[in-house]
Amino acid sequence: MTTTLAFDLIGYLFVASSVVSLYRVLWGPTIPDRLLGLNVASAQILAILVLYAAKEKLHVYLDVALVYDIFGFVGILALTKFLEKRHRKGE
Amino acid sequence: MIEILLLVHLILAILVLSIRSLFTAVILMAIFSLFSAVLFFVLHAPDVALTEAAVGAGVSTFLYIWIVKRTQKEVK
């Protein structure tokens, strides 16, 4: 009973902190600010996924966190590669 | 939990459609797919969340950034 309550409370805390870190994504003045916000928010979301996997005690839920970690890294890598090329062009 | 996630979805979708810079729109779409993966996960559909995380965060972001790189940077 208290364990479920603690899991719910920590889940709400992680959602709230990811929404707070979304501020930098939405109103960040420059594009590197937005990328940094995306990275921070994805770390918080990953923590939520692992927390739910520990709460439900299912291995399938951990696979979601693993796949998101790999493909989120690939996506951020593509974004930074594009940013590097645009910066080198002198824009 | 679901209400907060749906509110974030609404704000992000309106911003993705209305923002001028296409690169920023791609970043916002990446974070939209991230939150929708969490929404599917919270609604006890881990297989849908797995597909959304793989396609939305990785392949879709890569594809969109490739297209933006080859065409225009801003909305006219």
Backbone of each chain as nested JSON, in Angstrom:
{
  "chains": [
    {"id": "A", "residues": [
      {"number": 1, "name": "MET", "atoms": {"N": [0.828, -1.203, 0.0], "CA": [0.0, 0.0, 0.0], "C": [0.862, 1.252, 0.0]}},
      {"number": 2, "name": "THR", "atoms": {"N": [1.763, 1.356, 0.967], "CA": [2.626, 2.542, 1.008], "C": [3.616, 2.525, -0.159]}},
      {"number": 3, "name": "THR", "atoms": {"N": [3.992, 1.303, -0.617], "CA": [4.909, 1.229, -1.757], "C": [4.242, 1.777, -3.013]}},
      {"number": 4, "name": "THR", "atoms": {"N": [2.959, 1.422, -3.22], "CA": [2.229, 1.936, -4.382], "C": [2.111, 3.45, -4.323]}},
      {"number": 5, "name": "LEU", "atoms": {"N": [1.83, 3.955, -3.107], "CA": [1.717, 5.405, -2.941], "C": [3.042, 6.091, -3.256]}},
      {"number": 6, "name": "ALA", "atoms": {"N": [4.143, 5.484, -2.807], "CA": [5.455, 6.075, -3.068], "C": [5.765, 6.064, -4.556]}},
      {"number": 7, "name": "PHE", "atoms": {"N": [5.421, 4.948, -5.239], "CA": [5.653, 4.888, -6.687], "C": [4.855, 5.968, -7.415]}},
      {"number": 8, "name": "ASP", "atoms": {"N": [3.578, 6.131, -7.019], "CA": [2.744, 7.149, -7.663], "C": [3.3, 8.541, -7.432]}},
      {"number": 9, "name": "LEU", "atoms": {"N": [3.729, 8.794, -6.186], "CA": [4.251, 10.122, -5.84], "C": [5.512, 10.429, -6.637]}},
      {"number": 10, "name": "ILE", "atoms": {"N": [6.413, 9.436, -6.746], "CA": [7.662, 9.676, -7.482], "C": [7.37, 9.844, -8.97]}},
      {"number": 11, "name": "GLY", "atoms": {"N": [6.373, 9.087, -9.481], "CA": [5.991, 9.246, -10.886], "C": [5.477, 10.645, -11.171]}},
      {"number": 12, "name": "TYR", "atoms": {"N": [4.604, 11.161, -10.285], "CA": [4.108, 12.526, -10.467], "C": [5.239, 13.538, -10.385]}},
      {"number": 13, "name": "LEU", "atoms": {"N": [6.206, 13.298, -9.487], "CA": [7.333, 14.224, -9.357], "C": [8.165, 14.247, -10.635]}},
      {"number": 14, "name": "PHE", "atoms": {"N": [8.374, 13.053, -11.236], "CA": [9.166, 13.012, -12.466], "C": [8.43, 13.685, -13.61]}},
      {"number": 15, "name": "VAL", "atoms": {"N": [7.088, 13.483, -13.69], "CA": [6.318, 14.15, -14.747], "C": [6.382, 15.655, -14.573]}},
      {"number": 16, "name": "ALA", "atoms": {"N": [6.253, 16.126, -13.317], "CA": [6.308, 17.565, -13.058], "C": [7.67, 18.128, -13.424]}},
      {"number": 17, "name": "SER", "atoms": {"N": [8.752, 17.409, -13.107], "CA": [10.077, 17.942, -13.424], "C": [10.339, 17.923, -14.923]}},
      {"number": 18, "name": "SER", "atoms": {"N": [9.764, 16.929, -15.632], "CA": [9.952, 16.942, -17.087], "C": [9.158, 18.069, -17.73]}},
      {"number": 19, "name": "VAL", "atoms": {"N": [7.984, 18.381, -17.166], "CA": [7.215, 19.514, -17.696], "C": [7.948, 20.826, -17.419]}},
      {"number": 20, "name": "VAL", "atoms": {"N": [8.593, 20.926, -16.254], "CA": [9.36, 22.132, -15.944], "C": [10.55, 22.268, -16.892]}},
      {"number": 21, "name": "SER", "atoms": {"N": [11.206, 21.148, -17.193], "CA": [12.344, 21.225, -18.115], "C": [11.891, 21.425, -19.551]}},
      {"number": 22, "name": "LEU", "atoms": {"N": [10.601, 21.291, -19.806], "CA": [10.056, 21.594, -21.133], "C": [10.045, 23.097, -21.403]}},
      {"number": 23, "name": "TYR", "atoms": {"N": [10.165, 23.904, -20.334], "CA": [10.191, 25.365, -20.506], "C": [11.32, 25.78, -21.429]}},
      {"number": 24, "name": "ARG", "atoms": {"N": [12.479, 25.145, -21.253], "CA": [13.649, 25.499, -22.053], "C": [13.453, 25.092, -23.509]}},
      {"number": 25, "name": "VAL", "atoms": {"N": [12.648, 24.031, -23.721], "CA": [12.386, 23.613, -25.099], "C": [11.432, 24.592, -25.775]}},
      {"number": 26, "name": "LEU", "atoms": {"N": [10.417, 25.021, -25.058], "CA": [9.39, 25.834, -25.702], "C": [9.819, 27.278, -25.871]}},
      {"number": 27, "name": "TRP", "atoms": {"N": [10.482, 27.867, -24.874], "CA": [10.83, 29.275, -24.935], "C": [12.329, 29.518, -24.962]}},
      {"number": 28, "name": "GLY", "atoms": {"N": [13.111, 28.5, -25.325], "CA": [14.556, 28.688, -25.367], "C": [14.919, 29.676, -26.459]}},
      {"number": 29, "name": "PRO", "atoms": {"N": [15.793, 30.643, -26.174], "CA": [16.07, 31.642, -27.201], "C": [16.793, 31.052, -28.419]}},
      {"number": 30, "name": "THR", "atoms": {"N": [17.776, 30.194, -28.185], "CA": [18.543, 29.65, -29.302], "C": [18.255, 28.151, -29.456]}},
      {"number": 31, "name": "ILE", "atoms": {"N": [18.699, 27.613, -30.591], "CA": [18.436, 26.207, -30.881], "C": [19.228, 25.251, -29.972]}},
      {"number": 32, "name": "PRO", "atoms": {"N": [20.511, 25.526, -29.621], "CA": [21.177, 24.65, -28.644], "C": [20.477, 24.58, -27.292]}},
      {"number": 33, "name": "ASP", "atoms": {"N": [19.815, 25.658, -26.883], "CA": [19.016, 25.621, -25.651], "C": [17.897, 24.597, -25.764]}},
      {"number": 34, "name": "ARG", "atoms": {"N": [17.239, 24.609, -26.923], "CA": [16.133, 23.667, -27.136], "C": [16.625, 22.227, -27.142]}},
      {"number": 35, "name": "LEU", "atoms": {"N": [17.797, 22.001, -27.754], "CA": [18.359, 20.639, -27.777], "C": [18.695, 20.165, -26.374]}},
      {"number": 36, "name": "LEU", "atoms": {"N": [19.253, 21.084, -25.573], "CA": [19.593, 20.743, -24.185], "C": [18.34, 20.397, -23.392]}},
      {"number": 37, "name": "GLY", "atoms": {"N": [17.271, 21.166, -23.624], "CA": [16.009, 20.876, -22.952], "C": [15.452, 19.529, -23.361]}},
      {"number": 38, "name": "LEU", "atoms": {"N": [15.571, 19.192, -24.652], "CA": [15.113, 17.881, -25.14], "C": [15.866, 16.753, -24.455]}},
      {"number": 39, "name": "ASN", "atoms": {"N": [17.202, 16.952, -24.307], "CA": [18.018, 15.915, -23.674], "C": [17.633, 15.718, -22.217]}},
      {"number": 40, "name": "VAL", "atoms": {"N": [17.424, 16.821, -21.49], "CA": [17.07, 16.742, -20.067], "C": [15.699, 16.092, -19.891]}},
      {"number": 41, "name": "ALA", "atoms": {"N": [14.732, 16.524, -20.731], "CA": [13.376, 15.971, -20.614], "C": [13.367, 14.49, -20.968]}},
      {"number": 42, "name": "SER", "atoms": {"N": [14.18, 14.073, -21.962], "CA": [14.188, 12.647, -22.306], "C": [14.803, 11.818, -21.186]}},
      {"number": 43, "name": "ALA", "atoms": {"N": [15.767, 12.392, -20.45], "CA": [16.315, 11.67, -19.296], "C": [15.257, 11.471, -18.214]}},
      {"number": 44, "name": "GLN", "atoms": {"N": [14.442, 12.522, -17.973], "CA": [13.372, 12.394, -16.963], "C": [12.338, 11.355, -17.374]}},
      {"number": 45, "name": "ILE", "atoms": {"N": [11.976, 11.375, -18.698], "CA": [10.977, 10.429, -19.194], "C": [11.5, 8.996, -19.081]}},
      {"number": 46, "name": "LEU", "atoms": {"N": [12.785, 8.825, -19.344], "CA": [13.405, 7.499, -19.21], "C": [13.313, 7.01, -17.769]}},
      {"number": 47, "name": "ALA", "atoms": {"N": [13.498, 7.933, -16.829], "CA": [13.361, 7.569, -15.418], "C": [11.936, 7.136, -15.106]}},
      {"number": 48, "name": "ILE", "atoms": {"N": [10.937, 7.804, -15.717], "CA": [9.533, 7.403, -15.506], "C": [9.307, 5.994, -16.028]}},
      {"number": 49, "name": "LEU", "atoms": {"N": [9.85, 5.696, -17.226], "CA": [9.643, 4.365, -17.822], "C": [10.224, 3.276, -16.932]}},
      {"number": 50, "name": "VAL", "atoms": {"N": [11.431, 3.507, -16.424], "CA": [12.075, 2.493, -15.572], "C": [11.329, 2.361, -14.249]}},
      {"number": 51, "name": "LEU", "atoms": {"N": [10.809, 3.492, -13.752], "CA": [10.037, 3.456, -12.501], "C": [8.772, 2.61, -12.65]}},
      {"number": 52, "name": "TYR", "atoms": {"N": [8.064, 2.774, -13.779], "CA": [6.86, 1.972, -14.012], "C": [7.203, 0.509, -14.211]}},
      {"number": 53, "name": "ALA", "atoms": {"N": [8.346, 0.221, -14.851], "CA": [8.767, -1.173, -15.004], "C": [9.02, -1.808, -13.65]}},
      {"number": 54, "name": "ALA", "atoms": {"N": [9.606, -1.038, -12.724], "CA": [9.843, -1.572, -11.38], "C": [8.545, -1.718, -10.608]}},
      {"number": 55, "name": "LYS", "atoms": {"N": [7.569, -0.841, -10.916], "CA": [6.301, -0.895, -10.192], "C": [5.47, -2.099, -10.635]}},
      {"number": 56, "name": "GLU", "atoms": {"N": [5.387, -2.319, -11.955], "CA": [4.554, -3.403, -12.467], "C": [5.272, -4.751, -12.478]}},
      {"number": 57, "name": "LYS", "atoms": {"N": [6.591, -4.738, -12.311], "CA": [7.42, -5.95, -12.308], "C": [7.253, -6.748, -13.612]}},
      {"number": 58, "name": "LEU", "atoms": {"N": [7.309, -6.041, -14.757], "CA": [7.211, -6.698, -16.062], "C": [8.463, -6.374, -16.88]}},
      {"number": 59, "name": "HIS", "atoms": {"N": [8.977, -7.41, -17.574], "CA": [10.208, -7.189, -18.343], "C": [9.949, -6.437, -19.638]}},
      {"number": 60, "name": "VAL", "atoms": {"N": [8.703, -6.511, -20.135], "CA": [8.384, -5.841, -21.405], "C": [8.517, -4.334, -21.246]}},
      {"number": 61, "name": "TYR", "atoms": {"N": [8.216, -3.847, -20.034], "CA": [8.268, -2.414, -19.81], "C": [9.703, -1.905, -19.834]}},
      {"number": 62, "name": "LEU", "atoms": {"N": [10.647, -2.757, -19.419], "CA": [12.044, -2.326, -19.468], "C": [12.545, -2.239, -20.904]}},
      {"number": 63, "name": "ASP", "atoms": {"N": [11.999, -3.104, -21.796], "CA": [12.4, -3.051, -23.197], "C": [12.048, -1.714, -23.828]}},
      {"number": 64, "name": "VAL", "atoms": {"N": [10.895, -1.165, -23.428], "CA": [10.492, 0.146, -23.957], "C": [11.547, 1.193, -23.589]}},
      {"number": 65, "name": "ALA", "atoms": {"N": [11.994, 1.175, -22.343], "CA": [12.997, 2.143, -21.894], "C": [14.304, 1.963, -22.666]}},
      {"number": 66, "name": "LEU", "atoms": {"N": [14.686, 0.705, -22.902], "CA": [15.933, 0.418, -23.627], "C": [15.863, 0.931, -25.055]}},
      {"number": 67, "name": "VAL", "atoms": {"N": [14.749, 0.606, -25.745], "CA": [14.588, 1.022, -27.145], "C": [14.505, 2.53, -27.238]}},
      {"number": 68, "name": "TYR", "atoms": {"N": [13.802, 3.169, -26.279], "CA": [13.735, 4.624, -26.334], "C": [15.1, 5.243, -26.129]}},
      {"number": 69, "name": "ASP", "atoms": {"N": [15.905, 4.665, -25.243], "CA": [17.236, 5.219, -24.987], "C": [18.083, 5.167, -26.253]}},
      {"number": 70, "name": "ILE", "atoms": {"N": [18.094, 4.021, -26.937], "CA": [18.912, 3.873, -28.144], "C": [18.448, 4.831, -29.244]}},
      {"number": 71, "name": "PHE", "atoms": {"N": [17.123, 4.832, -29.517], "CA": [16.656, 5.612, -30.658], "C": [16.602, 7.1, -30.355]}},
      {"number": 72, "name": "GLY", "atoms": {"N": [16.395, 7.469, -29.098], "CA": [16.492, 8.872, -28.737], "C": [17.892, 9.405, -28.922]}},
      {"number": 73, "name": "PHE", "atoms": {"N": [18.878, 8.565, -28.605], "CA": [20.269, 8.968, -28.833], "C": [20.528, 9.174, -30.317]}},
      {"number": 74, "name": "VAL", "atoms": {"N": [20.001, 8.253, -31.164], "CA": [20.184, 8.391, -32.611], "C": [19.53, 9.684, -33.115]}},
      {"number": 75, "name": "GLY", "atoms": {"N": [18.335, 9.998, -32.592], "CA": [17.653, 11.207, -33.022], "C": [18.411, 12.463, -32.622]}},
      {"number": 76, "name": "ILE", "atoms": {"N": [18.906, 12.514, -31.379], "CA": [19.66, 13.691, -30.923], "C": [20.961, 13.816, -31.705]}},
      {"number": 77, "name": "LEU", "atoms": {"N": [21.551, 12.656, -32.067], "CA": [22.775, 12.662, -32.885], "C": [22.506, 13.269, -34.252]}},
      {"number": 78, "name": "ALA", "atoms": {"N": [21.369, 12.911, -34.87], "CA": [21.021, 13.489, -36.173], "C": [20.813, 14.991, -36.061]}},
      {"number": 79, "name": "LEU", "atoms": {"N": [20.135, 15.427, -34.997], "CA": [19.887, 16.862, -34.805], "C": [21.192, 17.63, -34.628]}},
      {"number": 80, "name": "THR", "atoms": {"N": [22.121, 17.093, -33.832], "CA": [23.38, 17.805, -33.609], "C": [24.237, 17.817, -34.863]}},
      {"number": 81, "name": "LYS", "atoms": {"N": [24.157, 16.738, -35.666], "CA": [24.912, 16.705, -36.919], "C": [24.439, 17.803, -37.864]}},
      {"number": 82, "name": "PHE", "atoms": {"N": [23.126, 17.967, -37.934], "CA": [22.558, 19.031, -38.765], "C": [22.979, 20.401, -38.263]}},
      {"number": 83, "name": "LEU", "atoms": {"N": [22.975, 20.577, -36.942], "CA": [23.347, 21.863, -36.343], "C": [24.803, 22.19, -36.643]}},
      {"number": 84, "name": "GLU", "atoms": {"N": [25.668, 21.181, -36.601], "CA": [27.093, 21.384, -36.881], "C": [27.293, 21.849, -38.325]}},
      {"number": 85, "name": "LYS", "atoms": {"N": [26.593, 21.217, -39.27], "CA": [26.748, 21.603, -40.675], "C": [26.256, 23.025, -40.902]}},
      {"number": 86, "name": "ARG", "atoms": {"N": [25.132, 23.386, -40.256], "CA": [24.59, 24.72, -40.446], "C": [25.507, 25.764, -39.837]}},
      {"number": 87, "name": "HIS", "atoms": {"N": [26.146, 25.417, -38.706], "CA": [27.049, 26.348, -38.045], "C": [28.307, 26.557, -38.886]}},
      {"number": 88, "name": "ARG", "atoms": {"N": [28.773, 25.472, -39.537], "CA": [29.995, 25.573, -40.318], "C": [29.779, 26.417, -41.567]}},
      {"number": 89, "name": "LYS", "atoms": {"N": [28.53, 26.398, -42.058], "CA": [28.234, 27.171, -43.259], "C": [28.256, 28.674, -42.974]}},
      {"number": 90, "name": "GLY", "atoms": {"N": [28.259, 29.051, -41.7], "CA": [28.37, 30.454, -41.349], "C": [27.045, 31.166, -41.227]}},
      {"number": 91, "name": "GLU", "atoms": {"N": [26.026, 30.426, -40.873], "CA": [24.701, 31.048, -40.75], "C": [24.494, 31.593, -39.349]}}
    ]},
    {"id": "B", "residues": [
      {"number": 1, "name": "MET", "atoms": {"N": [-2.147, 11.835, -13.879], "CA": [-0.993, 11.616, -14.757], "C": [-1.393, 11.764, -16.224]}},
      {"number": 2, "name": "ILE", "atoms": {"N": [-2.528, 11.094, -16.606], "CA": [-2.962, 11.118, -18.007], "C": [-3.404, 12.521, -18.414]}},
      {"number": 3, "name": "GLU", "atoms": {"N": [-4.043, 13.245, -17.467], "CA": [-4.507, 14.591, -17.792], "C": [-3.329, 15.53, -18.076]}},
      {"number": 4, "name": "ILE", "atoms": {"N": [-2.275, 15.422, -17.229], "CA": [-1.091, 16.264, -17.441], "C": [-0.466, 15.958, -18.798]}},
      {"number": 5, "name": "LEU", "atoms": {"N": [-0.36, 14.661, -19.126], "CA": [0.26, 14.272, -20.392], "C": [-0.564, 14.756, -21.581]}},
      {"number": 6, "name": "LEU", "atoms": {"N": [-1.902, 14.697, -21.468], "CA": [-2.741, 15.159, -22.571], "C": [-2.646, 16.673, -22.744]}},
      {"number": 7, "name": "LEU", "atoms": {"N": [-2.523, 17.401, -21.622], "CA": [-2.354, 18.862, -21.706], "C": [-1.049, 19.221, -22.397]}},
      {"number": 8, "name": "VAL", "atoms": {"N": [0.025, 18.494, -22.033], "CA": [1.325, 18.726, -22.685], "C": [1.234, 18.417, -24.177]}},
      {"number": 9, "name": "HIS", "atoms": {"N": [0.486, 17.361, -24.533], "CA": [0.278, 17.013, -25.94], "C": [-0.389, 18.155, -26.692]}},
      {"number": 10, "name": "LEU", "atoms": {"N": [-1.408, 18.739, -26.084], "CA": [-2.153, 19.821, -26.739], "C": [-1.25, 21.019, -27.0]}},
      {"number": 11, "name": "ILE", "atoms": {"N": [-0.508, 21.436, -25.959], "CA": [0.383, 22.594, -26.104], "C": [1.442, 22.331, -27.172]}},
      {"number": 12, "name": "LEU", "atoms": {"N": [2.04, 21.133, -27.128], "CA": [3.109, 20.82, -28.077], "C": [2.578, 20.751, -29.502]}},
      {"number": 13, "name": "ALA", "atoms": {"N": [1.373, 20.198, -29.701], "CA": [0.831, 20.085, -31.058], "C": [0.536, 21.451, -31.64]}},
      {"number": 14, "name": "ILE", "atoms": {"N": [-0.029, 22.366, -30.82], "CA": [-0.301, 23.72, -31.318], "C": [0.994, 24.433, -31.678]}},
      {"number": 15, "name": "LEU", "atoms": {"N": [2.038, 24.258, -30.842], "CA": [3.311, 24.923, -31.118], "C": [3.988, 24.356, -32.35]}},
      {"number": 16, "name": "VAL", "atoms": {"N": [3.92, 23.026, -32.552], "CA": [4.538, 22.416, -33.731], "C": [3.903, 22.96, -34.995]}},
      {"number": 17, "name": "LEU", "atoms": {"N": [2.579, 23.142, -34.969], "CA": [1.909, 23.611, -36.178], "C": [2.136, 25.089, -36.423]}},
      {"number": 18, "name": "SER", "atoms": {"N": [2.404, 25.884, -35.362], "CA": [2.426, 27.327, -35.551], "C": [3.824, 27.922, -35.568]}},
      {"number": 19, "name": "ILE", "atoms": {"N": [4.869, 27.124, -35.345], "CA": [6.202, 27.729, -35.228], "C": [6.797, 27.944, -36.621]}},
      {"number": 20, "name": "ARG", "atoms": {"N": [7.678, 28.952, -36.744], "CA": [8.199, 29.319, -38.061], "C": [9.43, 28.501, -38.438]}},
      {"number": 21, "name": "SER", "atoms": {"N": [10.367, 28.354, -37.517], "CA": [11.617, 27.658, -37.83], "C": [11.368, 26.146, -37.911]}},
      {"number": 22, "name": "LEU", "atoms": {"N": [11.765, 25.552, -39.025], "CA": [11.477, 24.131, -39.234], "C": [12.322, 23.242, -38.332]}},
      {"number": 23, "name": "PHE", "atoms": {"N": [13.539, 23.666, -38.009], "CA": [14.395, 22.875, -37.12], "C": [13.782, 22.789, -35.72]}},
      {"number": 24, "name": "THR", "atoms": {"N": [13.289, 23.919, -35.234], "CA": [12.601, 23.921, -33.939], "C": [11.359, 23.049, -33.974]}},
      {"number": 25, "name": "ALA", "atoms": {"N": [10.662, 23.056, -35.122], "CA": [9.477, 22.199, -35.243], "C": [9.859, 20.725, -35.163]}},
      {"number": 26, "name": "VAL", "atoms": {"N": [11.015, 20.365, -35.726], "CA": [11.459, 18.967, -35.65], "C": [11.791, 18.581, -34.201]}},
      {"number": 27, "name": "ILE", "atoms": {"N": [12.444, 19.507, -33.478], "CA": [12.749, 19.226, -32.062], "C": [11.456, 19.05, -31.264]}},
      {"number": 28, "name": "LEU", "atoms": {"N": [10.483, 19.926, -31.533], "CA": [9.212, 19.83, -30.804], "C": [8.467, 18.55, -31.165]}},
      {"number": 29, "name": "MET", "atoms": {"N": [8.601, 18.097, -32.418], "CA": [7.954, 16.838, -32.782], "C": [8.614, 15.65, -32.104]}},
      {"number": 30, "name": "ALA", "atoms": {"N": [9.953, 15.724, -31.943], "CA": [10.653, 14.658, -31.224], "C": [10.144, 14.567, -29.789]}},
      {"number": 31, "name": "ILE", "atoms": {"N": [9.957, 15.722, -29.15], "CA": [9.505, 15.693, -27.762], "C": [8.022, 15.328, -27.681]}},
      {"number": 32, "name": "PHE", "atoms": {"N": [7.249, 15.634, -28.734], "CA": [5.841, 15.204, -28.79], "C": [5.752, 13.68, -28.85]}},
      {"number": 33, "name": "SER", "atoms": {"N": [6.598, 13.063, -29.681], "CA": [6.559, 11.6, -29.777], "C": [7.055, 10.956, -28.492]}},
      {"number": 34, "name": "LEU", "atoms": {"N": [7.987, 11.642, -27.813], "CA": [8.457, 11.148, -26.514], "C": [7.323, 11.111, -25.496]}},
      {"number": 35, "name": "PHE", "atoms": {"N": [6.553, 12.214, -25.433], "CA": [5.451, 12.242, -24.476], "C": [4.331, 11.29, -24.877]}},
      {"number": 36, "name": "SER", "atoms": {"N": [4.115, 11.106, -26.181], "CA": [3.06, 10.172, -26.569], "C": [3.478, 8.733, -26.276]}},
      {"number": 37, "name": "ALA", "atoms": {"N": [4.788, 8.433, -26.34], "CA": [5.245, 7.109, -25.929], "C": [4.967, 6.884, -24.441]}},
      {"number": 38, "name": "VAL", "atoms": {"N": [5.186, 7.914, -23.627], "CA": [4.89, 7.787, -22.197], "C": [3.4, 7.613, -21.955]}},
      {"number": 39, "name": "LEU", "atoms": {"N": [2.589, 8.307, -22.777], "CA": [1.134, 8.178, -22.619], "C": [0.672, 6.754, -22.924]}},
      {"number": 40, "name": "PHE", "atoms": {"N": [1.181, 6.167, -24.021], "CA": [0.835, 4.779, -24.333], "C": [1.309, 3.831, -23.23]}},
      {"number": 41, "name": "PHE", "atoms": {"N": [2.467, 4.175, -22.66], "CA": [3.053, 3.331, -21.611], "C": [2.202, 3.366, -20.348]}},
      {"number": 42, "name": "VAL", "atoms": {"N": [1.737, 4.573, -19.994], "CA": [0.906, 4.721, -18.801], "C": [-0.445, 4.029, -19.006]}},
      {"number": 43, "name": "LEU", "atoms": {"N": [-0.933, 4.002, -20.266], "CA": [-2.208, 3.34, -20.561], "C": [-2.058, 1.828, -20.75]}},
      {"number": 44, "name": "HIS", "atoms": {"N": [-0.94, 1.251, -20.29], "CA": [-0.69, -0.195, -20.311], "C": [-0.669, -0.77, -21.719]}},
      {"number": 45, "name": "ALA", "atoms": {"N": [-0.017, -0.061, -22.654], "CA": [0.2, -0.626, -23.984], "C": [1.687, -0.565, -24.311]}},
      {"number": 46, "name": "PRO", "atoms": {"N": [2.49, -1.444, -23.732], "CA": [3.939, -1.32, -23.915], "C": [4.41, -1.619, -25.33]}},
      {"number": 47, "name": "ASP", "atoms": {"N": [3.649, -2.433, -26.103], "CA": [4.099, -2.715, -27.465], "C": [3.933, -1.497, -28.371]}},
      {"number": 48, "name": "VAL", "atoms": {"N": [2.818, -0.773, -28.181], "CA": [2.605, 0.467, -28.941], "C": [3.642, 1.507, -28.535]}},
      {"number": 49, "name": "ALA", "atoms": {"N": [3.946, 1.568, -27.237], "CA": [4.945, 2.524, -26.765], "C": [6.32, 2.185, -27.33]}},
      {"number": 50, "name": "LEU", "atoms": {"N": [6.601, 0.898, -27.47], "CA": [7.888, 0.476, -28.042], "C": [8.009, 0.934, -29.483]}},
      {"number": 51, "name": "THR", "atoms": {"N": [6.951, 0.723, -30.267], "CA": [6.973, 1.147, -31.669], "C": [7.044, 2.66, -31.785]}},
      {"number": 52, "name": "GLU", "atoms": {"N": [6.297, 3.355, -30.942], "CA": [6.302, 4.818, -30.973], "C": [7.679, 5.362, -30.618]}},
      {"number": 53, "name": "ALA", "atoms": {"N": [8.335, 4.74, -29.637], "CA": [9.665, 5.207, -29.241], "C": [10.669, 4.963, -30.354]}},
      {"number": 54, "name": "ALA", "atoms": {"N": [10.574, 3.806, -31.032], "CA": [11.54, 3.494, -32.084], "C": [11.31, 4.37, -33.305]}},
      {"number": 55, "name": "VAL", "atoms": {"N": [10.062, 4.462, -33.75], "CA": [9.77, 5.198, -34.985], "C": [9.763, 6.699, -34.732]}},
      {"number": 56, "name": "GLY", "atoms": {"N": [9.086, 7.127, -33.671], "CA": [8.923, 8.559, -33.438], "C": [10.209, 9.251, -33.054]}},
      {"number": 57, "name": "ALA", "atoms": {"N": [10.96, 8.678, -32.132], "CA": [12.152, 9.368, -31.653], "C": [13.321, 9.197, -32.603]}},
      {"number": 58, "name": "GLY", "atoms": {"N": [13.496, 8.007, -33.184], "CA": [14.67, 7.762, -34.01], "C": [14.446, 8.027, -35.481]}},
      {"number": 59, "name": "VAL", "atoms": {"N": [13.642, 7.189, -36.111], "CA": [13.525, 7.194, -37.571], "C": [12.847, 8.461, -38.068]}},
      {"number": 60, "name": "SER", "atoms": {"N": [11.766, 8.871, -37.395], "CA": [11.013, 10.035, -37.86], "C": [11.838, 11.314, -37.735]}},
      {"number": 61, "name": "THR", "atoms": {"N": [12.551, 11.472, -36.592], "CA": [13.395, 12.654, -36.423], "C": [14.497, 12.697, -37.475]}},
      {"number": 62, "name": "PHE", "atoms": {"N": [15.119, 11.537, -37.709], "CA": [16.194, 11.456, -38.7], "C": [15.689, 11.819, -40.088]}},
      {"number": 63, "name": "LEU", "atoms": {"N": [14.525, 11.28, -40.44], "CA": [13.945, 11.51, -41.767], "C": [13.581, 12.978, -41.948]}},
      {"number": 64, "name": "TYR", "atoms": {"N": [12.92, 13.559, -40.931], "CA": [12.505, 14.953, -41.057], "C": [13.707, 15.882, -41.141]}},
      {"number": 65, "name": "ILE", "atoms": {"N": [14.755, 15.586, -40.35], "CA": [15.91, 16.481, -40.368], "C": [16.655, 16.352, -41.69]}},
      {"number": 66, "name": "TRP", "atoms": {"N": [16.606, 15.184, -42.286], "CA": [17.205, 14.979, -43.599], "C": [16.485, 15.813, -44.657]}},
      {"number": 67, "name": "ILE", "atoms": {"N": [15.154, 15.791, -44.588], "CA": [14.367, 16.542, -45.567], "C": [14.57, 18.043, -45.377]}},
      {"number": 68, "name": "VAL", "atoms": {"N": [14.595, 18.511, -44.111], "CA": [14.78, 19.943, -43.852], "C": [16.151, 20.39, -44.339]}},
      {"number": 69, "name": "LYS", "atoms": {"N": [17.154, 19.522, -44.178], "CA": [18.503, 19.863, -44.617], "C": [18.555, 20.033, -46.132]}},
      {"number": 70, "name": "ARG", "atoms": {"N": [17.766, 19.246, -46.866], "CA": [17.833, 19.303, -48.324], "C": [16.903, 20.338, -48.931]}},
      {"number": 71, "name": "THR", "atoms": {"N": [15.95, 20.84, -48.159], "CA": [15.032, 21.828, -48.734], "C": [15.218, 23.161, -48.036]}},
      {"number": 72, "name": "GLN", "atoms": {"N": [14.178, 23.749, -47.519], "CA": [14.269, 25.091, -46.959], "C": [14.324, 25.043, -45.437]}},
      {"number": 73, "name": "LYS", "atoms": {"N": [14.78, 26.148, -44.837], "CA": [14.965, 26.209, -43.398], "C": [13.786, 26.878, -42.686]}},
      {"number": 74, "name": "GLU", "atoms": {"N": [13.086, 27.747, -43.395], "CA": [12.022, 28.525, -42.764], "C": [10.739, 28.376, -43.561]}},
      {"number": 75, "name": "VAL", "atoms": {"N": [9.629, 28.607, -42.885], "CA": [8.351, 28.647, -43.581], "C": [8.198, 30.02, -44.213]}},
      {"number": 76, "name": "LYS", "atoms": {"N": [7.836, 30.021, -45.484], "CA": [7.7, 31.322, -46.183], "C": [6.463, 32.088, -45.681]}}
    ]}
  ]
}
